[in-house]
């Protein structure tokens, strides 16, 4: 259990508020193919969930 989780919290399917970001045309090298979009998506996720 990571330090960021509260003790006693039970995760169930659908309990996460995180949603995947899709890059349909990306290969395994997403950080090289879409660096600006990836940076923007990570920054938006952190801002929303911090």
C-alpha distance matrix in Angstrom:
0.0 3.8 6.7 8.3 6.9 9.0 8.7 10.7 10.7 11.5 11.8 15.1 17.4 18.9 16.6 15.7 18.4 18.1 21.1 22.0 24.8 27.5 29.7 32.1 34.2 31.6 31.2 28.3 29.5 28.5 28.1 31.7 33.2 31.9 30.8 32.1 30.8 27.3 27.4 28.6 26.0 23.1 24.9 25.4 21.8 20.7 23.6 22.9 19.2 19.3
3.8 0.0 3.8 5.4 5.8 8.8 9.8 12.6 12.0 13.4 13.2 16.7 18.6 19.5 17.0 15.4 17.4 16.8 19.9 20.8 23.2 26.1 28.2 30.8 32.8 30.1 29.8 27.0 27.7 26.6 25.8 29.4 31.0 29.5 28.1 29.3 28.2 24.7 24.4 25.7 23.4 20.3 21.8 22.6 19.2 17.6 20.6 20.3 16.6 16.3
6.7 3.8 0.0 3.8 5.5 7.7 9.3 12.7 12.5 14.8 15.2 18.8 21.0 21.4 18.5 16.9 18.4 18.1 21.5 22.8 24.9 28.1 30.1 33.1 35.0 32.3 32.3 29.5 29.8 28.5 27.3 30.9 32.6 30.9 29.2 30.0 29.1 25.8 25.0 26.1 24.1 20.8 21.6 22.6 19.4 17.3 19.8 19.8 16.0 14.9
8.3 5.4 3.8 0.0 3.8 6.6 9.5 12.4 11.2 13.5 13.4 17.0 18.9 18.8 15.8 13.9 15.0 14.9 18.4 20.0 22.1 25.4 27.7 30.7 32.9 30.4 30.7 28.3 28.6 26.9 25.8 29.5 30.8 28.8 27.2 27.7 26.5 23.4 22.6 23.3 21.2 18.1 18.8 19.3 16.1 14.1 16.4 16.1 12.4 11.5
6.9 5.8 5.5 3.8 0.0 3.8 6.4 8.9 7.5 9.8 10.2 13.9 16.3 16.5 13.3 12.2 14.0 14.6 18.1 20.0 22.6 25.9 28.5 31.2 33.7 31.4 31.8 29.4 30.1 28.4 27.8 31.5 32.6 30.6 29.4 30.0 28.4 25.3 25.0 25.4 22.9 20.1 21.1 21.2 17.7 16.3 18.5 17.5 13.7 13.6
9.0 8.8 7.7 6.6 3.8 0.0 3.8 6.3 5.8 9.2 10.7 14.4 17.3 17.6 14.0 13.7 15.5 16.8 20.5 22.8 25.5 28.8 31.6 34.3 36.9 34.8 35.3 33.0 33.8 32.0 31.4 35.1 36.1 34.0 32.8 33.1 31.5 28.6 28.1 28.3 25.8 23.2 23.8 23.5 20.2 18.8 20.5 19.1 15.4 15.2
8.7 9.8 9.3 9.5 6.4 3.8 0.0 3.8 5.6 8.7 11.2 14.7 18.1 19.0 15.6 16.0 18.3 19.7 23.2 25.4 28.3 31.4 34.3 36.7 39.4 37.2 37.4 35.1 36.1 34.5 34.0 37.8 38.9 36.9 35.8 36.3 34.7 31.7 31.4 31.7 29.1 26.5 27.4 27.1 23.7 22.4 24.2 22.8 19.1 19.0
10.7 12.6 12.7 12.4 8.9 6.3 3.8 0.0 3.8 6.2 9.6 12.6 16.3 17.5 14.2 15.4 18.0 19.9 23.2 25.6 28.8 31.8 34.8 37.0 39.9 38.0 38.3 36.1 37.4 35.8 35.7 39.4 40.2 38.3 37.5 38.0 36.0 33.1 33.2 33.2 30.4 28.1 29.2 28.5 25.0 24.2 25.9 24.0 20.5 20.9
10.7 12.0 12.5 11.2 7.5 5.8 5.6 3.8 0.0 3.8 6.5 9.7 13.1 13.9 10.6 11.7 14.3 16.3 19.5 22.1 25.3 28.3 31.5 33.6 36.6 34.9 35.4 33.4 34.7 32.9 32.9 36.7 37.3 35.2 34.6 35.0 32.8 30.1 30.3 30.1 27.1 25.1 26.3 25.3 21.8 21.4 23.0 20.9 17.5 18.4
11.5 13.4 14.8 13.5 9.8 9.2 8.7 6.2 3.8 0.0 3.7 6.4 10.1 11.6 8.8 10.7 13.9 15.8 18.5 20.9 24.4 27.1 30.3 32.1 35.2 33.6 34.0 32.2 33.9 32.1 32.6 36.4 36.7 34.8 34.6 35.2 32.7 30.0 30.7 30.6 27.3 25.6 27.2 26.1 22.4 22.5 24.4 22.0 18.8 20.3
11.8 13.2 15.2 13.4 10.2 10.7 11.2 9.6 6.5 3.7 0.0 3.8 6.9 8.4 6.0 7.6 11.1 12.6 15.1 17.4 20.9 23.4 26.7 28.4 31.5 30.1 30.5 28.9 30.7 28.8 29.5 33.2 33.4 31.5 31.6 32.2 29.6 26.9 27.9 27.8 24.4 22.9 24.8 23.6 19.9 20.5 22.5 20.0 17.0 19.1
15.1 16.7 18.8 17.0 13.9 14.4 14.7 12.6 9.7 6.4 3.8 0.0 3.8 6.1 5.3 8.0 11.4 13.1 14.8 17.0 20.8 22.9 26.3 27.5 30.8 29.8 30.3 29.0 31.1 29.2 30.4 34.0 33.7 32.0 32.4 33.0 30.2 27.7 29.1 28.8 25.1 24.2 26.3 24.7 21.1 22.3 24.3 21.4 18.9 21.4
17.4 18.6 21.0 18.9 16.3 17.3 18.1 16.3 13.1 10.1 6.9 3.8 0.0 3.8 5.6 7.6 10.7 11.8 12.6 14.6 18.3 20.0 23.5 24.4 27.8 27.0 27.7 26.7 29.0 27.1 28.6 32.0 31.4 29.8 30.6 31.2 28.2 26.0 27.7 27.3 23.5 23.1 25.4 23.7 20.3 22.0 24.0 21.1 19.0 22.0
18.9 19.5 21.4 18.8 16.5 17.6 19.0 17.5 13.9 11.6 8.4 6.1 3.8 0.0 3.8 5.5 7.7 9.4 10.1 12.7 16.2 18.2 21.8 23.0 26.5 26.0 27.1 26.4 28.4 26.1 27.5 31.0 30.2 28.1 29.0 29.2 26.0 24.1 25.8 24.9 21.2 21.0 23.1 21.0 17.8 19.8 21.4 18.3 16.6 19.9
16.6 17.0 18.5 15.8 13.3 14.0 15.6 14.2 10.6 8.8 6.0 5.3 5.6 3.8 0.0 3.8 6.5 9.0 11.0 14.0 17.5 20.0 23.6 25.2 28.6 27.7 28.9 27.9 29.6 27.2 28.1 31.7 31.3 29.1 29.4 29.5 26.5 24.5 25.6 24.7 21.2 20.5 22.2 20.3 16.9 18.3 19.8 16.7 14.5 17.4
15.7 15.4 16.9 13.9 12.2 13.7 16.0 15.4 11.7 10.7 7.6 8.0 7.6 5.5 3.8 0.0 3.8 5.4 8.0 11.0 14.3 17.2 20.6 22.6 25.9 24.7 26.0 24.9 26.3 23.8 24.5 28.2 27.8 25.5 25.7 25.8 23.0 20.8 21.8 21.1 17.6 16.8 18.6 16.8 13.3 14.8 16.6 13.7 11.5 14.5
18.4 17.4 18.4 15.0 14.0 15.5 18.3 18.0 14.3 13.9 11.1 11.4 10.7 7.7 6.5 3.8 0.0 3.8 6.5 10.0 12.7 15.9 19.4 21.6 24.9 24.0 25.7 25.0 25.9 23.1 23.6 27.2 26.7 24.0 24.1 23.7 20.8 19.0 19.8 18.6 15.2 14.8 16.2 13.9 10.7 12.6 13.7 10.5 9.0 12.5
18.1 16.8 18.1 14.9 14.6 16.8 19.7 19.9 16.3 15.8 12.6 13.1 11.8 9.4 9.0 5.4 3.8 0.0 3.8 6.7 9.4 12.7 16.1 18.5 21.6 20.4 22.0 21.2 22.2 19.3 19.9 23.5 23.0 20.4 20.6 20.5 17.6 15.6 16.7 15.8 12.2 11.8 13.8 11.9 8.5 10.8 12.7 10.2 8.8 12.3
21.1 19.9 21.5 18.4 18.1 20.5 23.2 23.2 19.5 18.5 15.1 14.8 12.6 10.1 11.0 8.0 6.5 3.8 0.0 3.8 6.6 9.5 13.1 15.2 18.4 17.7 19.6 19.4 20.5 17.5 18.7 22.0 21.0 18.5 19.4 19.3 16.0 14.4 16.2 15.1 11.4 12.0 14.3 12.2 9.5 12.7 14.4 12.0 11.6 15.2
22.0 20.8 22.8 20.0 20.0 22.8 25.4 25.6 22.1 20.9 17.4 17.0 14.6 12.7 14.0 11.0 10.0 6.7 3.8 0.0 3.8 6.2 9.7 11.8 15.0 14.0 15.9 15.7 16.9 14.0 15.6 18.8 17.7 15.5 16.7 17.1 13.8 12.0 14.5 14.0 10.3 11.1 14.2 12.7 10.3 13.6 15.7 14.0 13.9 17.2
24.8 23.2 24.9 22.1 22.6 25.5 28.3 28.8 25.3 24.4 20.9 20.8 18.3 16.2 17.5 14.3 12.7 9.4 6.6 3.8 0.0 3.8 6.8 9.6 12.4 11.6 14.1 14.4 15.0 11.7 13.2 16.1 14.6 12.2 13.6 13.8 10.3 9.1 11.9 11.2 7.7 9.5 12.5 11.2 9.9 13.3 15.2 14.1 14.7 17.8
27.5 26.1 28.1 25.4 25.9 28.8 31.4 31.8 28.3 27.1 23.4 22.9 20.0 18.2 20.0 17.2 15.9 12.7 9.5 6.2 3.8 0.0 3.8 5.9 9.0 8.9 11.6 12.8 13.8 10.6 13.1 15.4 13.2 11.4 13.8 14.3 10.8 10.2 13.7 13.2 10.3 12.5 15.5 14.4 13.5 16.9 18.7 17.7 18.5 21.5
29.7 28.2 30.1 27.7 28.5 31.6 34.3 34.8 31.5 30.3 26.7 26.3 23.5 21.8 23.6 20.6 19.4 16.1 13.1 9.7 6.8 3.8 0.0 3.8 5.7 5.5 8.8 10.6 11.1 8.1 10.9 12.5 9.9 8.6 11.6 12.5 9.4 9.3 13.0 13.1 11.0 13.3 16.3 15.8 15.5 18.6 20.4 20.0 21.0 23.7
32.1 30.8 33.1 30.7 31.2 34.3 36.7 37.0 33.6 32.1 28.4 27.5 24.4 23.0 25.2 22.6 21.6 18.5 15.2 11.8 9.6 5.9 3.8 0.0 3.8 5.7 8.6 11.3 12.6 10.4 13.7 14.7 11.7 11.3 14.7 15.7 12.8 13.0 16.8 16.7 14.7 17.1 20.0 19.3 19.0 22.2 24.0 23.3 24.2 27.1
34.2 32.8 35.0 32.9 33.7 36.9 39.4 39.9 36.6 35.2 31.5 30.8 27.8 26.5 28.6 25.9 24.9 21.6 18.4 15.0 12.4 9.0 5.7 3.8 0.0 3.8 6.7 10.2 10.8 9.2 12.6 12.6 9.3 9.9 13.6 15.0 12.8 13.3 17.0 17.4 16.1 18.3 21.2 21.0 21.0 24.0 25.8 25.6 26.6 29.2
31.6 30.1 32.3 30.4 31.4 34.8 37.2 38.0 34.9 33.6 30.1 29.8 27.0 26.0 27.7 24.7 24.0 20.4 17.7 14.0 11.6 8.9 5.5 5.7 3.8 0.0 3.8 6.8 7.1 5.6 9.2 9.5 6.9 7.9 11.2 13.4 11.6 11.2 14.8 16.0 14.7 16.3 19.4 19.8 19.5 22.1 24.3 24.4 25.1 27.4
31.2 29.8 32.3 30.7 31.8 35.3 37.4 38.3 35.4 34.0 30.5 30.3 27.7 27.1 28.9 26.0 25.7 22.0 19.6 15.9 14.1 11.6 8.8 8.6 6.7 3.8 0.0 3.8 5.3 6.0 9.6 9.6 8.0 10.2 12.9 15.7 14.5 13.4 16.8 18.6 17.2 18.2 21.5 22.3 21.7 23.9 26.5 26.7 26.9 29.0
28.3 27.0 29.5 28.3 29.4 33.0 35.1 36.1 33.4 32.2 28.9 29.0 26.7 26.4 27.9 24.9 25.0 21.2 19.4 15.7 14.4 12.8 10.6 11.3 10.2 6.8 3.8 0.0 3.8 5.7 8.6 9.3 9.2 11.2 12.9 16.2 15.3 13.3 16.4 18.7 17.2 17.4 20.8 22.1 21.0 22.8 25.8 26.2 25.9 27.7
29.5 27.7 29.8 28.6 30.1 33.8 36.1 37.4 34.7 33.9 30.7 31.1 29.0 28.4 29.6 26.3 25.9 22.2 20.5 16.9 15.0 13.8 11.1 12.6 10.8 7.1 5.3 3.8 0.0 3.8 5.6 5.6 6.3 8.7 9.9 13.5 13.3 11.5 14.1 16.8 16.1 16.1 19.3 20.9 20.4 21.8 24.7 25.6 25.6 27.1
28.5 26.6 28.5 26.9 28.4 32.0 34.5 35.8 32.9 32.1 28.8 29.2 27.1 26.1 27.2 23.8 23.1 19.3 17.5 14.0 11.7 10.6 8.1 10.4 9.2 5.6 6.0 5.7 3.8 0.0 3.8 5.4 5.0 5.8 7.4 10.5 9.8 8.0 11.0 13.4 12.4 12.9 16.0 17.4 17.1 18.8 21.4 22.2 22.5 24.2
28.1 25.8 27.3 25.8 27.8 31.4 34.0 35.7 32.9 32.6 29.5 30.4 28.6 27.5 28.1 24.5 23.6 19.9 18.7 15.6 13.2 13.1 10.9 13.7 12.6 9.2 9.6 8.6 5.6 3.8 0.0 3.8 5.6 5.7 5.0 8.7 9.1 6.8 8.8 11.9 11.7 11.5 14.2 16.3 16.3 17.4 19.9 21.3 21.6 22.8
31.7 29.4 30.9 29.5 31.5 35.1 37.8 39.4 36.7 36.4 33.2 34.0 32.0 31.0 31.7 28.2 27.2 23.5 22.0 18.8 16.1 15.4 12.5 14.7 12.6 9.5 9.6 9.3 5.6 5.4 3.8 0.0 3.8 5.8 5.7 9.3 10.6 9.5 11.2 14.1 14.6 14.8 17.1 19.2 19.6 20.7 23.0 24.6 25.1 26.2
33.2 31.0 32.6 30.8 32.6 36.1 38.9 40.2 37.3 36.7 33.4 33.7 31.4 30.2 31.3 27.8 26.7 23.0 21.0 17.7 14.6 13.2 9.9 11.7 9.3 6.9 8.0 9.2 6.3 5.0 5.6 3.8 0.0 3.8 6.1 8.9 9.3 9.2 11.7 13.7 14.0 15.1 17.5 18.9 19.5 21.3 23.3 24.5 25.4 26.9
31.9 29.5 30.9 28.8 30.6 34.0 36.9 38.3 35.2 34.8 31.5 32.0 29.8 28.1 29.1 25.5 24.0 20.4 18.5 15.5 12.2 11.4 8.6 11.3 9.9 7.9 10.2 11.2 8.7 5.8 5.7 5.8 3.8 0.0 3.8 5.7 5.5 5.9 8.5 10.0 10.5 12.0 14.1 15.4 16.3 18.1 19.9 21.0 22.2 23.8
30.8 28.1 29.2 27.2 29.4 32.8 35.8 37.5 34.6 34.6 31.6 32.4 30.6 29.0 29.4 25.7 24.1 20.6 19.4 16.7 13.6 13.8 11.6 14.7 13.6 11.2 12.9 12.9 9.9 7.4 5.0 5.7 6.1 3.8 0.0 3.8 5.6 5.2 6.1 8.6 9.9 10.5 12.1 14.2 15.3 16.4 18.2 20.0 21.0 22.0
32.1 29.3 30.0 27.7 30.0 33.1 36.3 38.0 35.0 35.2 32.2 33.0 31.2 29.2 29.5 25.8 23.7 20.5 19.3 17.1 13.8 14.3 12.5 15.7 15.0 13.4 15.7 16.2 13.5 10.5 8.7 9.3 8.9 5.7 3.8 0.0 3.8 5.4 5.1 6.2 8.6 10.0 10.6 12.3 14.3 15.5 16.5 18.3 20.0 21.0
30.8 28.2 29.1 26.5 28.4 31.5 34.7 36.0 32.8 32.7 29.6 30.2 28.2 26.0 26.5 23.0 20.8 17.6 16.0 13.8 10.3 10.8 9.4 12.8 12.8 11.6 14.5 15.3 13.3 9.8 9.1 10.6 9.3 5.5 5.6 3.8 0.0 3.8 5.4 5.1 6.1 8.6 9.8 10.5 12.2 14.2 15.2 16.4 18.2 19.8
27.3 24.7 25.8 23.4 25.3 28.6 31.7 33.1 30.1 30.0 26.9 27.7 26.0 24.1 24.5 20.8 19.0 15.6 14.4 12.0 9.1 10.2 9.3 13.0 13.3 11.2 13.4 13.3 11.5 8.0 6.8 9.5 9.2 5.9 5.2 5.4 3.8 0.0 3.8 5.4 5.1 6.1 8.5 9.9 10.5 12.2 14.1 15.3 16.4 17.9
27.4 24.4 25.0 22.6 25.0 28.1 31.4 33.2 30.3 30.7 27.9 29.1 27.7 25.8 25.6 21.8 19.8 16.7 16.2 14.5 11.9 13.7 13.0 16.8 17.0 14.8 16.8 16.4 14.1 11.0 8.8 11.2 11.7 8.5 6.1 5.1 5.4 3.8 0.0 3.8 5.5 5.3 6.1 8.6 9.9 10.6 12.2 14.2 15.4 16.2
28.6 25.7 26.1 23.3 25.4 28.3 31.7 33.2 30.1 30.6 27.8 28.8 27.3 24.9 24.7 21.1 18.6 15.8 15.1 14.0 11.2 13.2 13.1 16.7 17.4 16.0 18.6 18.7 16.8 13.4 11.9 14.1 13.7 10.0 8.6 6.2 5.1 5.4 3.8 0.0 3.8 5.5 5.1 6.1 8.6 10.0 10.5 12.2 14.2 15.3
26.0 23.4 24.1 21.2 22.9 25.8 29.1 30.4 27.1 27.3 24.4 25.1 23.5 21.2 21.2 17.6 15.2 12.2 11.4 10.3 7.7 10.3 11.0 14.7 16.1 14.7 17.2 17.2 16.1 12.4 11.7 14.6 14.0 10.5 9.9 8.6 6.1 5.1 5.5 3.8 0.0 3.8 5.5 5.2 6.1 8.6 9.9 10.6 12.2 14.1
23.1 20.3 20.8 18.1 20.1 23.2 26.5 28.1 25.1 25.6 22.9 24.2 23.1 21.0 20.5 16.8 14.8 11.8 12.0 11.1 9.5 12.5 13.3 17.1 18.3 16.3 18.2 17.4 16.1 12.9 11.5 14.8 15.1 12.0 10.5 10.0 8.6 6.1 5.3 5.5 3.8 0.0 3.8 5.5 5.1 6.1 8.5 9.9 10.5 11.8
24.9 21.8 21.6 18.8 21.1 23.8 27.4 29.2 26.3 27.2 24.8 26.3 25.4 23.1 22.2 18.6 16.2 13.8 14.3 14.2 12.5 15.5 16.3 20.0 21.2 19.4 21.5 20.8 19.3 16.0 14.2 17.1 17.5 14.1 12.1 10.6 9.8 8.5 6.1 5.1 5.5 3.8 0.0 3.8 5.5 5.2 6.1 8.6 10.0 10.4
25.4 22.6 22.6 19.3 21.2 23.5 27.1 28.5 25.3 26.1 23.6 24.7 23.7 21.0 20.3 16.8 13.9 11.9 12.2 12.7 11.2 14.4 15.8 19.3 21.0 19.8 22.3 22.1 20.9 17.4 16.3 19.2 18.9 15.4 14.2 12.3 10.5 9.9 8.6 6.1 5.2 5.5 3.8 0.0 3.8 5.5 5.1 6.1 8.5 10.1
21.8 19.2 19.4 16.1 17.7 20.2 23.7 25.0 21.8 22.4 19.9 21.1 20.3 17.8 16.9 13.3 10.7 8.5 9.5 10.3 9.9 13.5 15.5 19.0 21.0 19.5 21.7 21.0 20.4 17.1 16.3 19.6 19.5 16.3 15.3 14.3 12.2 10.5 9.9 8.6 6.1 5.1 5.5 3.8 0.0 3.8 5.5 5.2 6.0 8.4
20.7 17.6 17.3 14.1 16.3 18.8 22.4 24.2 21.4 22.5 20.5 22.3 22.0 19.8 18.3 14.8 12.6 10.8 12.7 13.6 13.3 16.9 18.6 22.2 24.0 22.1 23.9 22.8 21.8 18.8 17.4 20.7 21.3 18.1 16.4 15.5 14.2 12.2 10.6 10.0 8.6 6.1 5.2 5.5 3.8 0.0 3.8 5.4 5.2 5.6
23.6 20.6 19.8 16.4 18.5 20.5 24.2 25.9 23.0 24.4 22.5 24.3 24.0 21.4 19.8 16.6 13.7 12.7 14.4 15.7 15.2 18.7 20.4 24.0 25.8 24.3 26.5 25.8 24.7 21.4 19.9 23.0 23.3 19.9 18.2 16.5 15.2 14.1 12.2 10.5 9.9 8.5 6.1 5.1 5.5 3.8 0.0 3.8 5.7 5.6
22.9 20.3 19.8 16.1 17.5 19.1 22.8 24.0 20.9 22.0 20.0 21.4 21.1 18.3 16.7 13.7 10.5 10.2 12.0 14.0 14.1 17.7 20.0 23.3 25.6 24.4 26.7 26.2 25.6 22.2 21.3 24.6 24.5 21.0 20.0 18.3 16.4 15.3 14.2 12.2 10.6 9.9 8.6 6.1 5.2 5.4 3.8 0.0 3.8 6.0
19.2 16.6 16.0 12.4 13.7 15.4 19.1 20.5 17.5 18.8 17.0 18.9 19.0 16.6 14.5 11.5 9.0 8.8 11.6 13.9 14.7 18.5 21.0 24.2 26.6 25.1 26.9 25.9 25.6 22.5 21.6 25.1 25.4 22.2 21.0 20.0 18.2 16.4 15.4 14.2 12.2 10.5 10.0 8.5 6.0 5.2 5.7 3.8 0.0 3.8
19.3 16.3 14.9 11.5 13.6 15.2 19.0 20.9 18.4 20.3 19.1 21.4 22.0 19.9 17.4 14.5 12.5 12.3 15.2 17.2 17.8 21.5 23.7 27.1 29.2 27.4 29.0 27.7 27.1 24.2 22.8 26.2 26.9 23.8 22.0 21.0 19.8 17.9 16.2 15.3 14.1 11.8 10.4 10.1 8.4 5.6 5.6 6.0 3.8 0.0
